[in-house]
Amino acid sequence: MLSKRLIGKVVSDIRRRLDAGPDPGRVAVNLSSSEFNQPDLADDILRLLKLARIPTKHFEVEVTERVLLDGRSGHVSAMLEKLRKHGVQIALDDFGMGFASLTHLKQFPVDHIKIDRSFVRDLESNPDDEAIVEAVIGLGGSLRLLVTAEGVETEGQVRRLQEMGCHAVQGYYYARPMPAAEIKNFILLKSSSRS
């Protein structure tokens, strides 16, 4: 279970990144169903961000459709709405892998959908996967949602996703997970290679 202590660690890491530069962008924290058993979860997150003087634009909460299906949808929706009202973005992770995805986009406060890697993996060779990804990107655009493709590993996938109008991609094509101490140098290296 993601404890307040761990959220506090993430928040302090964001503060360090903001102080040391470069800007870390938005850091996403994936919340499981059990985290929503904590009645003050939204208040705790907002309090920690305020104490660390972190603008909420730097923090995102990711939930899977499973979290939305566990029978406490009103409770979960209220917590997410409170976070969103204060500027924390809400992402629906692994989009397309659960049930009633379109209902979730209508029923819950969502700013961002993340296309599951299982649809991206064969994007270049499977016309069905390509059609699904293109449809999700189009849907996201129509609903004014940020769309990210997960699991991107090849230049061809990146190029095709750009052609489709996907807002962002993440995956091993850009970097593998790394220790926090290496992030600053990685960002600086990538920034200088674009100049």
Buried (B, 14 or more C-beta within 10 A) or exposed (E): EBEBEEBBEBBBBBBEBBEEEEEBEBBBBBBBBEBBEBEEBBEBBBBBBEEBEBEBEBBBBBBBBBBBBBEBBEEBBEBBBBBBEBEBBBBBBBBBBBEEBEEBBEEBBBBBBBBBBBBBBEBEEEEEBBEBBBEBBEBBBEBEBBBBBBBBBBEEBBEBBEEBEBBEBBBEBEEEEEEEEEBBEEBEEEEEEEE
